[in-house]
Amino acid sequence: MDYFHEAQTRSALQNLVKHLKITDVSAPIVEGSKVGGKIVVFTGALEKMTRAEAKANAERLGAKVSGSVSAKTDIVVAGPGAGSKRKKAEELGVEVLSEDEWLKLIG
């Protein structure tokens, strides 16, 4: 606590704040979203977006992104090299989409 009360620290923080751009967080777009409320798992290599971009887009559209496949999973997006998660999804009858099919679905 003492550190943040030092004049030098406070000055450095004030200078830092000048360079920040703070934006409002937007609520997920659930209404009209084809994936709103669904549980999505990404597996394998994604070629058109990073894993972080895929997760952010899904969450922005109201989907929940999980790291594992279960009977509650709605969609598995499987890129090249997808292995056990894809296999488990197929065994459970979970819808499996390619990355291109996913992008078409979310528009």
N, CA, C and O atoms as CSV, one atom per row, in Angstrom:
chain,resi,resn,atom,element,x,y,z
A,1,MET,N,N,0.818,-1.174,0.000
A,1,MET,CA,C,0.000,0.000,0.000
A,1,MET,C,C,0.874,1.254,0.000
A,1,MET,O,O,0.553,2.265,-0.625
A,2,ASP,N,N,1.976,1.153,0.715
A,2,ASP,CA,C,2.885,2.305,0.764
A,2,ASP,C,C,3.384,2.667,-0.630
A,2,ASP,O,O,3.547,3.840,-0.965
A,3,TYR,N,N,3.626,1.627,-1.439
A,3,TYR,CA,C,4.139,1.837,-2.803
A,3,TYR,C,C,3.215,2.753,-3.602
A,3,TYR,O,O,3.687,3.650,-4.301
A,4,PHE,N,N,1.913,2.537,-3.506
A,4,PHE,CA,C,0.960,3.320,-4.291
A,4,PHE,C,C,0.725,4.707,-3.723
A,4,PHE,O,O,0.086,5.536,-4.372
A,5,HIS,N,N,1.223,4.975,-2.539
A,5,HIS,CA,C,1.100,6.310,-1.954
A,5,HIS,C,C,2.340,7.166,-2.208
A,5,HIS,O,O,2.346,8.356,-1.892
A,6,GLU,N,N,3.380,6.572,-2.772
A,6,GLU,CA,C,4.601,7.332,-3.084
A,6,GLU,C,C,4.331,8.261,-4.263
A,6,GLU,O,O,3.645,7.887,-5.214
A,7,ALA,N,N,4.866,9.457,-4.195
A,7,ALA,CA,C,4.645,10.478,-5.224
A,7,ALA,C,C,5.125,10.000,-6.598
A,7,ALA,O,O,4.458,10.241,-7.604
A,8,GLN,N,N,6.251,9.338,-6.644
A,8,GLN,CA,C,6.811,8.857,-7.921
A,8,GLN,C,C,5.889,7.815,-8.559
A,8,GLN,O,O,5.679,7.835,-9.772
A,9,THR,N,N,5.343,6.916,-7.758
A,9,THR,CA,C,4.437,5.887,-8.261
A,9,THR,C,C,3.149,6.510,-8.775
A,9,THR,O,O,2.671,6.156,-9.853
A,10,ARG,N,N,2.589,7.431,-8.014
A,10,ARG,CA,C,1.350,8.093,-8.416
A,10,ARG,C,C,1.550,8.862,-9.721
A,10,ARG,O,O,0.669,8.866,-10.582
A,11,SER,N,N,2.683,9.500,-9.867
A,11,SER,CA,C,2.992,10.238,-11.093
A,11,SER,C,C,3.090,9.282,-12.290
A,11,SER,O,O,2.573,9.570,-13.369
A,12,ALA,N,N,3.755,8.150,-12.083
A,12,ALA,CA,C,3.899,7.160,-13.161
A,12,ALA,C,C,2.534,6.624,-13.577
A,12,ALA,O,O,2.269,6.450,-14.766
A,13,LEU,N,N,1.669,6.362,-12.602
A,13,LEU,CA,C,0.324,5.861,-12.919
A,13,LEU,C,C,-0.506,6.905,-13.667
A,13,LEU,O,O,-1.240,6.560,-14.593
A,14,GLN,N,N,-0.400,8.158,-13.281
A,14,GLN,CA,C,-1.129,9.227,-13.964
A,14,GLN,C,C,-0.665,9.348,-15.417
A,14,GLN,O,O,-1.477,9.581,-16.312
A,15,ASN,N,N,0.637,9.191,-15.648
A,15,ASN,CA,C,1.162,9.224,-17.018
A,15,ASN,C,C,0.660,8.033,-17.823
A,15,ASN,O,O,0.355,8.161,-19.009
A,16,LEU,N,N,0.577,6.888,-17.184
A,16,LEU,CA,C,0.085,5.687,-17.852
A,16,LEU,C,C,-1.376,5.846,-18.257
A,16,LEU,O,O,-1.758,5.473,-19.366
A,17,VAL,N,N,-2.184,6.389,-17.375
A,17,VAL,CA,C,-3.614,6.559,-17.638
A,17,VAL,C,C,-3.846,7.420,-18.878
A,17,VAL,O,O,-4.840,7.227,-19.579
A,18,LYS,N,N,-2.964,8.349,-19.156
A,18,LYS,CA,C,-3.098,9.205,-20.342
A,18,LYS,C,C,-3.068,8.393,-21.636
A,18,LYS,O,O,-3.607,8.829,-22.653
A,19,HIS,N,N,-2.448,7.228,-21.605
A,19,HIS,CA,C,-2.276,6.398,-22.801
A,19,HIS,C,C,-3.312,5.278,-22.913
A,19,HIS,O,O,-3.315,4.534,-23.894
A,20,LEU,N,N,-4.180,5.156,-21.923
A,20,LEU,CA,C,-5.180,4.096,-21.943
A,20,LEU,C,C,-6.421,4.520,-22.707
A,20,LEU,O,O,-6.827,5.681,-22.666
A,21,LYS,N,N,-7.011,3.571,-23.396
A,21,LYS,CA,C,-8.298,3.803,-24.049
A,21,LYS,C,C,-9.267,2.793,-23.450
A,21,LYS,O,O,-9.186,1.597,-23.730
A,22,ILE,N,N,-10.164,3.278,-22.641
A,22,ILE,CA,C,-11.097,2.398,-21.953
A,22,ILE,C,C,-12.410,2.399,-22.725
A,22,ILE,O,O,-12.987,3.451,-23.002
A,23,THR,N,N,-12.870,1.197,-23.067
A,23,THR,CA,C,-14.124,1.074,-23.799
A,23,THR,C,C,-15.123,0.283,-22.966
A,23,THR,O,O,-14.744,-0.562,-22.155
A,24,ASP,N,N,-16.381,0.564,-23.174
A,24,ASP,CA,C,-17.428,-0.152,-22.464
A,24,ASP,C,C,-17.495,-1.588,-22.955
A,24,ASP,O,O,-17.270,-1.866,-24.133
A,25,VAL,N,N,-17.800,-2.474,-22.060
A,25,VAL,CA,C,-17.984,-3.880,-22.412
A,25,VAL,C,C,-19.393,-4.024,-22.956
A,25,VAL,O,O,-20.356,-3.553,-22.351
A,26,SER,N,N,-19.505,-4.675,-24.096
A,26,SER,CA,C,-20.836,-4.870,-24.672
A,26,SER,C,C,-21.384,-6.224,-24.239
A,26,SER,O,O,-20.645,-7.197,-24.091
A,27,ALA,N,N,-22.667,-6.259,-24.045
A,27,ALA,CA,C,-23.331,-7.498,-23.661
A,27,ALA,C,C,-23.338,-8.457,-24.844
A,27,ALA,O,O,-23.352,-8.020,-25.994
A,28,PRO,N,N,-23.328,-9.755,-24.575
A,28,PRO,CA,C,-23.395,-10.723,-25.663
A,28,PRO,C,C,-24.643,-10.520,-26.527
A,28,PRO,O,O,-25.704,-10.141,-26.030
A,29,ILE,N,N,-24.495,-10.777,-27.819
A,29,ILE,CA,C,-25.605,-10.664,-28.754
A,29,ILE,C,C,-26.322,-12.010,-28.776
A,29,ILE,O,O,-25.986,-12.883,-29.576
A,30,VAL,N,N,-27.295,-12.174,-27.913
A,30,VAL,CA,C,-27.978,-13.455,-27.802
A,30,VAL,C,C,-29.197,-13.493,-28.710
A,30,VAL,O,O,-29.458,-14.509,-29.355
A,31,GLU,N,N,-29.939,-12.408,-28.768
A,31,GLU,CA,C,-31.154,-12.368,-29.590
A,31,GLU,C,C,-30.786,-12.499,-31.062
A,31,GLU,O,O,-30.010,-11.703,-31.591
A,32,GLY,N,N,-31.334,-13.482,-31.699
A,32,GLY,CA,C,-31.057,-13.705,-33.114
A,32,GLY,C,C,-29.781,-14.489,-33.372
A,32,GLY,O,O,-29.486,-14.821,-34.520
A,33,SER,N,N,-29.021,-14.789,-32.330
A,33,SER,CA,C,-27.789,-15.548,-32.484
A,33,SER,C,C,-28.115,-17.034,-32.605
A,33,SER,O,O,-28.904,-17.573,-31.829
A,34,LYS,N,N,-27.505,-17.682,-33.577
A,34,LYS,CA,C,-27.725,-19.114,-33.771
A,34,LYS,C,C,-26.984,-19.958,-32.747
A,34,LYS,O,O,-27.226,-21.160,-32.636
A,35,VAL,N,N,-26.076,-19.329,-31.993
A,35,VAL,CA,C,-25.302,-20.081,-31.005
A,35,VAL,C,C,-25.538,-19.583,-29.575
A,35,VAL,O,O,-24.904,-20.065,-28.637
A,36,GLY,N,N,-26.436,-18.633,-29.411
A,36,GLY,CA,C,-26.738,-18.105,-28.084
A,36,GLY,C,C,-27.206,-19.204,-27.148
A,36,GLY,O,O,-28.116,-19.964,-27.482
A,37,GLY,N,N,-26.589,-19.291,-25.979
A,37,GLY,CA,C,-26.971,-20.283,-24.988
A,37,GLY,C,C,-26.403,-21.673,-25.227
A,37,GLY,O,O,-26.649,-22.578,-24.430
A,38,LYS,N,N,-25.657,-21.861,-26.296
A,38,LYS,CA,C,-25.105,-23.189,-26.606
A,38,LYS,C,C,-23.698,-23.330,-26.024
A,38,LYS,O,O,-22.994,-22.344,-25.806
A,39,ILE,N,N,-23.312,-24.577,-25.779
A,39,ILE,CA,C,-21.961,-24.880,-25.292
A,39,ILE,C,C,-21.133,-25.345,-26.481
A,39,ILE,O,O,-21.493,-26.298,-27.173
A,40,VAL,N,N,-20.020,-24.660,-26.708
A,40,VAL,CA,C,-19.170,-24.910,-27.871
A,40,VAL,C,C,-17.771,-25.307,-27.409
A,40,VAL,O,O,-17.241,-24.750,-26.448
A,41,VAL,N,N,-17.182,-26.276,-28.108
A,41,VAL,CA,C,-15.809,-26.705,-27.851
A,41,VAL,C,C,-15.025,-26.560,-29.140
A,41,VAL,O,O,-15.481,-26.995,-30.198
A,42,PHE,N,N,-13.847,-25.952,-29.064
A,42,PHE,CA,C,-12.947,-25.849,-30.218
A,42,PHE,C,C,-11.823,-26.861,-30.021
A,42,PHE,O,O,-11.244,-26.959,-28.939
A,43,THR,N,N,-11.522,-27.612,-31.080
A,43,THR,CA,C,-10.469,-28.615,-30.994
A,43,THR,C,C,-9.705,-28.680,-32.313
A,43,THR,O,O,-10.230,-28.318,-33.366
A,44,GLY,N,N,-8.487,-29.133,-32.244
A,44,GLY,CA,C,-7.653,-29.178,-33.440
A,44,GLY,C,C,-7.098,-27.802,-33.752
A,44,GLY,O,O,-7.287,-26.857,-32.986
A,45,ALA,N,N,-6.413,-27.695,-34.876
A,45,ALA,CA,C,-5.809,-26.423,-35.278
A,45,ALA,C,C,-6.842,-25.551,-35.978
A,45,ALA,O,O,-7.550,-26.015,-36.872
A,46,LEU,N,N,-6.925,-24.310,-35.579
A,46,LEU,CA,C,-7.776,-23.354,-36.279
A,46,LEU,C,C,-6.884,-22.590,-37.249
A,46,LEU,O,O,-5.808,-22.124,-36.875
A,47,GLU,N,N,-7.330,-22.464,-38.486
A,47,GLU,CA,C,-6.487,-21.868,-39.516
A,47,GLU,C,C,-6.859,-20.434,-39.873
A,47,GLU,O,O,-6.034,-19.695,-40.411
A,48,LYS,N,N,-8.105,-20.031,-39.575
A,48,LYS,CA,C,-8.570,-18.704,-39.985
A,48,LYS,C,C,-8.698,-17.729,-38.828
A,48,LYS,O,O,-8.986,-16.549,-39.029
A,49,MET,N,N,-8.485,-18.224,-37.617
A,49,MET,CA,C,-8.547,-17.372,-36.434
A,49,MET,C,C,-7.772,-18.050,-35.320
A,49,MET,O,O,-7.546,-19.260,-35.342
A,50,THR,N,N,-7.376,-17.257,-34.360
A,50,THR,CA,C,-6.692,-17.836,-33.208
A,50,THR,C,C,-7.736,-18.445,-32.280
A,50,THR,O,O,-8.927,-18.164,-32.416
A,51,ARG,N,N,-7.307,-19.262,-31.356
A,51,ARG,CA,C,-8.219,-19.848,-30.384
A,51,ARG,C,C,-8.884,-18.751,-29.554
A,51,ARG,O,O,-10.071,-18.833,-29.241
A,52,ALA,N,N,-8.107,-17.722,-29.199
A,52,ALA,CA,C,-8.660,-16.611,-28.410
A,52,ALA,C,C,-9.734,-15.854,-29.198
A,52,ALA,O,O,-10.755,-15.460,-28.634
A,53,GLU,N,N,-9.503,-15.650,-30.499
A,53,GLU,CA,C,-10.511,-14.981,-31.336
A,53,GLU,C,C,-11.773,-15.827,-31.457
A,53,GLU,O,O,-12.885,-15.303,-31.400
A,54,ALA,N,N,-11.598,-17.126,-31.624
A,54,ALA,CA,C,-12.745,-18.025,-31.738
A,54,ALA,C,C,-13.573,-17.986,-30.463
A,54,ALA,O,O,-14.800,-17.900,-30.516
A,55,LYS,N,N,-12.907,-18.048,-29.330
A,55,LYS,CA,C,-13.602,-18.013,-28.041
A,55,LYS,C,C,-14.320,-16.678,-27.854
A,55,LYS,O,O,-15.481,-16.652,-27.444
A,56,ALA,N,N,-13.643,-15.577,-28.149
A,56,ALA,CA,C,-14.245,-14.253,-27.978
A,56,ALA,C,C,-15.466,-14.081,-28.869
A,56,ALA,O,O,-16.479,-13.536,-28.430
A,57,ASN,N,N,-15.386,-14.541,-30.119
A,57,ASN,CA,C,-16.534,-14.429,-31.034
A,57,ASN,C,C,-17.712,-15.258,-30.544
A,57,ASN,O,O,-18.855,-14.801,-30.576
A,58,ALA,N,N,-17.439,-16.463,-30.095
A,58,ALA,CA,C,-18.507,-17.332,-29.602
A,58,ALA,C,C,-19.178,-16.709,-28.378
A,58,ALA,O,O,-20.405,-16.677,-28.286
A,59,GLU,N,N,-18.377,-16.219,-27.450
A,59,GLU,CA,C,-18.927,-15.616,-26.232
A,59,GLU,C,C,-19.688,-14.332,-26.537
A,59,GLU,O,O,-20.706,-14.049,-25.905
A,60,ARG,N,N,-19.209,-13.563,-27.491
A,60,ARG,CA,C,-19.893,-12.332,-27.896
A,60,ARG,C,C,-21.288,-12.637,-28.441
A,60,ARG,O,O,-22.203,-11.820,-28.333
A,61,LEU,N,N,-21.434,-13.823,-29.024
A,61,LEU,CA,C,-22.718,-14.235,-29.586
A,61,LEU,C,C,-23.562,-15.016,-28.579
A,61,LEU,O,O,-24.602,-15.575,-28.929
A,62,GLY,N,N,-23.108,-15.050,-27.330
A,62,GLY,CA,C,-23.898,-15.671,-26.277
A,62,GLY,C,C,-23.634,-17.138,-26.021
A,62,GLY,O,O,-24.349,-17.764,-25.239
A,63,ALA,N,N,-22.619,-17.706,-26.666
A,63,ALA,CA,C,-22.279,-19.113,-26.437
A,63,ALA,C,C,-21.340,-19.225,-25.239
A,63,ALA,O,O,-20.657,-18.268,-24.874
A,64,LYS,N,N,-21.322,-20.385,-24.649
A,64,LYS,CA,C,-20.367,-20.687,-23.589
A,64,LYS,C,C,-19.316,-21.600,-24.195
A,64,LYS,O,O,-19.657,-22.607,-24.816
A,65,VAL,N,N,-18.042,-21.264,-24.023
A,65,VAL,CA,C,-16.966,-22.075,-24.583
A,65,VAL,C,C,-16.402,-22.958,-23.485
A,65,VAL,O,O,-16.062,-22.487,-22.400
A,66,SER,N,N,-16.309,-24.246,-23.784
A,66,SER,CA,C,-15.793,-25.223,-22.835
A,66,SER,C,C,-14.516,-25.843,-23.390
A,66,SER,O,O,-14.268,-25.818,-24.595
A,67,GLY,N,N,-13.723,-26.389,-22.500
A,67,GLY,CA,C,-12.494,-27.042,-22.921
A,67,GLY,C,C,-12.634,-28.540,-23.083
A,67,GLY,O,O,-11.710,-29.210,-23.546
A,68,SER,N,N,-13.802,-29.074,-22.699
A,68,SER,CA,C,-13.988,-30.521,-22.799
A,68,SER,C,C,-15.374,-30.848,-23.345
A,68,SER,O,O,-16.313,-30.063,-23.213
A,69,VAL,N,N,-15.478,-32.006,-23.951
A,69,VAL,CA,C,-16.726,-32.468,-24.569
A,69,VAL,C,C,-17.492,-33.318,-23.564
A,69,VAL,O,O,-16.928,-34.199,-22.915
A,70,SER,N,N,-18.787,-33.039,-23.446
A,70,SER,CA,C,-19.657,-33.854,-22.604
A,70,SER,C,C,-21.011,-33.961,-23.281
A,70,SER,O,O,-21.214,-33.418,-24.367
A,71,ALA,N,N,-21.931,-34.655,-22.645
A,71,ALA,CA,C,-23.280,-34.800,-23.200
A,71,ALA,C,C,-23.997,-33.454,-23.273
A,71,ALA,O,O,-24.968,-33.307,-24.016
A,72,LYS,N,N,-23.525,-32.474,-22.508
A,72,LYS,CA,C,-24.135,-31.137,-22.517
A,72,LYS,C,C,-23.604,-30.261,-23.650
A,72,LYS,O,O,-24.166,-29.201,-23.924
A,73,THR,N,N,-22.535,-30.689,-24.307
A,73,THR,CA,C,-21.939,-29.923,-25.407
A,73,THR,C,C,-22.898,-29.905,-26.583
A,73,THR,O,O,-23.480,-30.929,-26.938
A,74,ASP,N,N,-23.059,-28.726,-27.189
A,74,ASP,CA,C,-23.942,-28.590,-28.345
A,74,ASP,C,C,-23.196,-28.667,-29.672
A,74,ASP,O,O,-23.673,-29.284,-30.624
A,75,ILE,N,N,-22.021,-28.037,-29.734
A,75,ILE,CA,C,-21.264,-27.974,-30.992
A,75,ILE,C,C,-19.783,-28.160,-30.697
A,75,ILE,O,O,-19.248,-27.578,-29.754
A,76,VAL,N,N,-19.124,-28.982,-31.520
A,76,VAL,CA,C,-17.672,-29.094,-31.492
A,76,VAL,C,C,-17.166,-28.586,-32.838
A,76,VAL,O,O,-17.569,-29.076,-33.893
A,77,VAL,N,N,-16.282,-27.603,-32.783
A,77,VAL,CA,C,-15.659,-27.084,-33.994
A,77,VAL,C,C,-14.299,-27.755,-34.091
A,77,VAL,O,O,-13.416,-27.526,-33.264
A,78,ALA,N,N,-14.143,-28.587,-35.112
A,78,ALA,CA,C,-12.951,-29.424,-35.239
A,78,ALA,C,C,-12.097,-28.989,-36.421
A,78,ALA,O,O,-12.528,-29.049,-37.573
A,79,GLY,N,N,-10.894,-28.554,-36.122
A,79,GLY,CA,C,-9.931,-28.211,-37.156
A,79,GLY,C,C,-9.026,-29.394,-37.432
A,79,GLY,O,O,-9.190,-30.457,-36.833
A,80,PRO,N,N,-8.068,-29.216,-38.338
A,80,PRO,CA,C,-7.120,-30.284,-38.637
A,80,PRO,C,C,-6.403,-30.747,-37.367
A,80,PRO,O,O,-6.007,-29.937,-36.529
A,81,GLY,N,N,-6.249,-32.041,-37.247
A,81,GLY,CA,C,-5.549,-32.606,-36.100
A,81,GLY,C,C,-6.441,-32.859,-34.897
A,81,GLY,O,O,-5.965,-33.244,-33.829
A,82,ALA,N,N,-7.746,-32.638,-35.076
A,82,ALA,CA,C,-8.661,-32.914,-33.961
A,82,ALA,C,C,-8.610,-34.404,-33.658
A,82,ALA,O,O,-8.636,-35.233,-34.568
A,83,GLY,N,N,-8.539,-34.732,-32.394
A,83,GLY,CA,C,-8.405,-36.137,-32.030
A,83,GLY,C,C,-9.493,-36.621,-31.106
A,83,GLY,O,O,-10.623,-36.861,-31.531
A,84,SER,N,N,-9.147,-36.766,-29.829
A,84,SER,CA,C,-10.049,-37.400,-28.867
A,84,SER,C,C,-11.334,-36.607,-28.632
A,84,SER,O,O,-12.386,-37.201,-28.400
A,85,LYS,N,N,-11.267,-35.292,-28.688
A,85,LYS,CA,C,-12.482,-34.502,-28.482
A,85,LYS,C,C,-13.472,-34.717,-29.623
A,85,LYS,O,O,-14.677,-34.830,-29.395
A,86,ARG,N,N,-12.965,-34.773,-30.831
A,86,ARG,CA,C,-13.837,-35.028,-31.982
A,86,ARG,C,C,-14.457,-36.424,-31.872
A,86,ARG,O,O,-15.653,-36.609,-32.099
A,87,LYS,N,N,-13.627,-37.386,-31.522
A,87,LYS,CA,C,-14.100,-38.764,-31.397
A,87,LYS,C,C,-15.184,-38.863,-30.329
A,87,LYS,O,O,-16.207,-39.515,-30.538
A,88,LYS,N,N,-14.961,-38.217,-29.185
A,88,LYS,CA,C,-15.951,-38.256,-28.119
A,88,LYS,C,C,-17.249,-37.581,-28.561
A,88,LYS,O,O,-18.338,-38.066,-28.253
A,89,ALA,N,N,-17.133,-36.462,-29.282
A,89,ALA,CA,C,-18.326,-35.763,-29.777
A,89,ALA,C,C,-19.134,-36.673,-30.697
A,89,ALA,O,O,-20.359,-36.731,-30.598
A,90,GLU,N,N,-18.456,-37.372,-31.581
A,90,GLU,CA,C,-19.141,-38.279,-32.499
A,90,GLU,C,C,-19.817,-39.415,-31.732
A,90,GLU,O,O,-20.934,-39.810,-32.065
A,91,GLU,N,N,-19.148,-39.938,-30.715
A,91,GLU,CA,C,-19.725,-41.008,-29.900
A,91,GLU,C,C,-20.985,-40.539,-29.168
A,91,GLU,O,O,-21.936,-41.303,-28.998
A,92,LEU,N,N,-20.979,-39.269,-28.737
A,92,LEU,CA,C,-22.111,-38.715,-27.991
A,92,LEU,C,C,-23.207,-38.141,-28.900
A,92,LEU,O,O,-24.265,-37.729,-28.424
A,93,GLY,N,N,-22.943,-38.119,-30.200
A,93,GLY,CA,C,-23.918,-37.559,-31.133
A,93,GLY,C,C,-23.956,-36.042,-31.131
A,93,GLY,O,O,-24.967,-35.444,-31.500
A,94,VAL,N,N,-22.857,-35.413,-30.717
A,94,VAL,CA,C,-22.755,-33.954,-30.698
A,94,VAL,C,C,-22.429,-33.466,-32.113
A,94,VAL,O,O,-21.636,-34.081,-32.825
A,95,GLU,N,N,-23.045,-32.365,-32.503
A,95,GLU,CA,C,-22.811,-31.791,-33.828
A,95,GLU,C,C,-21.350,-31.368,-33.958
A,95,GLU,O,O,-20.833,-30.641,-33.110
A,96,VAL,N,N,-20.686,-31.824,-35.018
A,96,VAL,CA,C,-19.288,-31.484,-35.284
A,96,VAL,C,C,-19.250,-30.643,-36.552
A,96,VAL,O,O,-19.764,-31.048,-37.595
A,97,LEU,N,N,-18.631,-29.460,-36.450
A,97,LEU,CA,C,-18.512,-28.552,-37.587
A,97,LEU,C,C,-17.050,-28.302,-37.911
A,97,LEU,O,O,-16.195,-28.337,-37.027
A,98,SER,N,N,-16.769,-28.051,-39.178
A,98,SER,CA,C,-15.437,-27.591,-39.567
A,98,SER,C,C,-15.354,-26.106,-39.218
A,98,SER,O,O,-16.365,-25.484,-38.892
A,99,GLU,N,N,-14.179,-25.556,-39.284
A,99,GLU,CA,C,-14.010,-24.125,-39.017
A,99,GLU,C,C,-14.819,-23.294,-40.013
A,99,GLU,O,O,-15.444,-22.308,-39.624
A,100,ASP,N,N,-14.814,-23.679,-41.292
A,100,ASP,CA,C,-15.587,-22.959,-42.303
A,100,ASP,C,C,-17.087,-23.028,-42.014
A,100,ASP,O,O,-17.796,-22.032,-42.161
A,101,GLU,N,N,-17.568,-24.203,-41.603
A,101,GLU,CA,C,-18.987,-24.346,-41.269
A,101,GLU,C,C,-19.354,-23.470,-40.060
A,101,GLU,O,O,-20.430,-22.872,-40.019
A,102,TRP,N,N,-18.459,-23.407,-39.095
A,102,TRP,CA,C,-18.670,-22.561,-37.917
A,102,TRP,C,C,-18.770,-21.089,-38.334
A,102,TRP,O,O,-19.675,-20.377,-37.898
A,103,LEU,N,N,-17.850,-20.646,-39.168
A,103,LEU,CA,C,-17.854,-19.249,-39.599
A,103,LEU,C,C,-19.122,-18.922,-40.392
A,103,LEU,O,O,-19.679,-17.832,-40.259
A,104,LYS,N,N,-19.566,-19.857,-41.203
A,104,LYS,CA,C,-20.819,-19.660,-41.945
A,104,LYS,C,C,-22.001,-19.582,-40.983
A,104,LYS,O,O,-22.895,-18.757,-41.171
A,105,LEU,N,N,-22.015,-20.429,-39.957
A,105,LEU,CA,C,-23.103,-20.448,-38.979
A,105,LEU,C,C,-23.203,-19.125,-38.228
A,105,LEU,O,O,-24.302,-18.605,-38.038
A,106,ILE,N,N,-22.074,-18.578,-37.800
A,106,ILE,CA,C,-22.106,-17.364,-36.992
A,106,ILE,C,C,-22.154,-16.094,-37.821
A,106,ILE,O,O,-22.311,-14.994,-37.293
A,107,GLY,N,N,-22.014,-16.266,-39.141
A,107,GLY,CA,C,-22.136,-15.104,-40.040
A,107,GLY,C,C,-20.911,-14.290,-40.037
A,107,GLY,O,O,-20.840,-13.278,-40.734
